[in-house]
Amino acid sequence: MAGRTGPQAGKSESEAEDLRKRSGLLWDAQQRPGRGPKPTVRREDVVQAAISLADRDGLAALTMQAVAERLGFTTMALYRYFPNKEALIDASVDAAMGTPPERSGPRESWRVEVKLWAFAKRAMLCSRPWLAELPFVAAPHGPNWLSWHEAFLQTLADTGLSPEDMMDMLSVVHGYVSGSSDTAISLARAMSRGITPEQWAQAVGADLCRAINDPRYPMLSAILQSSSGGITESSPLPARGGRPRTMEESFDFGLERVLDGIQRYLDSLKTP
């Protein structure tokens, strides 16, 4: 296939160059403000101000003007630290992720280690629900983002998996953690806006119950009304064995099935 030519090619090259510059800013730990009087705050202080705004009001609240006002700056003064809003968001996202918790005791089995990583990643995502609001566009990946990758790969270091298998397992587990945390992240986002867990559960439960007896959703309707796995308007989670499940129990159930799959793959590698 021939490469792009004309205006479209120029736009693509410009966007790629912009991404490289954003990545450089994110990785340059020695980044200093531009010319002018000695700064009264550090670059890290600007990032923390941005994070606090996003924590309180979501990603949409993270603007150059809002961050400048929080710091007592003019908006123009903030550009001495970050050339644009995208660069500020890049730094804020990586800082908000933090680093994975360090092991506090002796190394466990790979399965235990992966579960610890998965629950820690889920807790991080729920603590910063605005991270789920990020658009799916090209963006640089910073040191903390890579530290979560490194921590996961360390969990499989003794399994004998090939490098490519380890990276694929990272994709599998990360995909499960991100996807299955949607409900918990939704609750965290609602609570950050003053909605109680009870109010949130009633709203989600009521929406799910709309499927009951609706001919468009026969399977969902049957499950929601079943004696062992039914749902009420006060809970968005179908029960298991007649008992309402917590989100943690639901997450753990699915994670165990993912780990079962990894174990079967490991076992297959040992079969002559």
N, C-alpha and C positions, 0 to 999 in steps of 0.2 A: 504494500500500500504506500502510495506517495505521501511524503510529509506535507504538512500544511504550508501554504504559501499566502502571500499577500497580507492584508490587515489582520486576519485571524492568527497567522503565524507570529506577527509582531506582538499581538495581545498576549499570546501564550508565553512568549519569551519574556515579556514584561512582568507577567504574573509570577513566572518561575524565579526571576531575579528578585522580585519583592519578597517571595517566600524565603530565598536564601538570605536576604538582609534581615528579615524577621528572626530567622534561626540564629544568625550571628549575634543579634542583640540579646536573644534569650540565653545563649551559652556564654556570653562574655561576662564573667563574674567581676571583672575590673571596670565595668562600664561606669563612666562618670558623667555628671551633667555637663552641658556645654559651657561656653564662655559666660562670664558674668560674675556677680558677687558670690562669695562662698555660700553654698547652699545651707539652709537651716535644717533640712531633713535629709535623710538618706533615701536612696532609690527604694530600698526595702520598705521604708515607711509609706511611700506612695503606694506600693503594692498592697500592703496591709490595709490601707485606707480603702482601696478599691475592693478588696475581699470583703471587708466589713459591710460595704454598701450592697454587694451582691448577696451576702448572707442574709441581709435584712429585707431587701426588696427585689431580688432576682437579677438575672443577667442584664435585663433592659435598663436597670438603674446604673449600670457601670458606664458612665460617660466621663469624658475629660472634664467637663464643667462641674459635674457632681463631685468628682474626686478632688478637684481643685478647691471647691468650696469647703469640703470637709477638712482640708488641710489649711484653709485660710490663705490660699493662693489665688492669683488670677489664673485663668485658663492658659494664657500664653506662657506663664511661668512653668506650668507643668510640662510643656514641650521641651524644656531643658533636660528632663528626665526620660521622656518617651516621645518619639517622633510622631506618633499617631495613636489612635485608640486601639488599633489591632495589636500593636506592640505591647501596650499596657495589659490588654486582655491575655495575650500569650503568657506574660510573666505572672499574672494573677492566677491563671489556670494552673500553671505548674506549681506555684507556691501553695495553692489551695489543696492540691493533691497530697502534699506532704510526702514523707517517706514511709515505707512499710515498717511495721514494728519489728524490732530486733528480737532474735530468739533469746529467751530468758533462761533456758535450761538446755539439757543435752538434746542432740538431734533425734527427732522421732522418725517413724516410718514415712515413706513418701506420701502415703495417703493422709496421714495426720497433718503433715506439713502443708500439703495442698489445701486441706480444709481450713487450716489456720489462715493461710493466705487469702482464700476466697472470702472468709468471713470478715477479714480485715479490710479487703477491698470493698466489700459491700458496705461496711460501716463507714468507710471514707466517702463513698458515693452518697450515702444517706445524710451524712453530716454536711455535705455541700450540694444540696439538690439542684442548685442552679447550674452545676456542671452538665446536667442532663439537658439543659436548654441550649447548649452549644450547637450551632449549625454544622451539618456534615460537609465541611469544606476543607480544602487543604490548609493545614496549619503546622507550624513547627512543633517538634516534640522535645521537651526540655529534660533536664537532669532527673527530676523527680519521676517523670513519666517512665524514664528508662530504669530507674531504681525499682519500680514495681515489676518490670519485666525481669530484671536481674534476680530479684527475690524469688519469683516463681521458678525460674530456671534452676535455681539452687535447690528447690524442693525435689527436682527430678535428677539431681546430679549423680545419684548412686543407682539409678534404675537400669543403666545400660542402653537407654534410648539413644538413637542417632541424633546429631544436631538438628536435622530437619524435622525429625519426629518431635523433639522437644519444643521447637517453635510452633509446630502444629498443635500440640497439646496446650500450649499457652493460648493460642487462638480459641480452642475449644472451651477451655475453662473460663477465660476472660469473657467470651461471648455469652456463656451461661450466666456468669455473675452479673454482667451488665443487663442482659435481657430479663432475668428473673427478679431483678431488683426494682423494676419499674414501679410495682405497686408500693413498695416501701418508700421509694423516692417520692412518689406522688403524695403519700401521707406526710413525709417530711416537709415537702414544699407547702402543703396545706397548713401544717402546724406553724411554719415560719410566717404565715399570713394570718395567724390568729384563729384558725379553724381547729376545733378540738378533734381528737381521734374519733370520738363518738359521732360527731357531726359528719366527719368524712366518711366513716364506715356506713352510716345510714344513707348517705347520698350515693355511694358506689353500690351498696347492696340494693337500693331501690332501682338503680339503672339495670343491674343484672336481672332483677326479678321481672323486668319487662319482657324477658324472653319466655317466661312461663306461659304455656298454652298459646304461644304465638307460632303458627304453622311454619314460619320461616326458620325457626330454630328448634327442630324436634329433638335433637340429641342434647343440646344445652338445656332445654326445658326439662327433659327427663332426668338429667343429672341434678339439676337444681332442686327437683322435687323428690329425689330419692330418699329413702329412709336413712341410709347410712352416710350419704354425702350431700345432703340438702343444704340450702342456704336460706337465711332470713334477711329482712331488710336492715337488720342491725349489724350484719357482718358480711363483708365482701368475699370471704373465703369459704368455699364449700367444706363441710365437715369431713372427717375421716373416721370411720367406725362410729358414727353418731356423735362424735365430739368435735366441737369447733377447733380448728387448727390456728396456731399463731403464724405470723409471717415467717418467723425464724424456722419453725417446724416445716413449713412448706418449702422454704429455700433449702433446708438441709435434706429433705427427701429427694428433691431433684438433683442436688449436688452428689448425693450418694450414688444415684443412677449414673451420673457422668463418670464418677470414679470407678464404678463397676465396669464401665466400658473401657476405661484406660487399663484396668487390671486384666481384662480379657485380652486386650491387645498385647500387653506385656507377656501374658501366658502363651500367646500364639508365637511369640518370638523364640520361646524356649522349645517349641515343638519341632522335632527333627523332620 
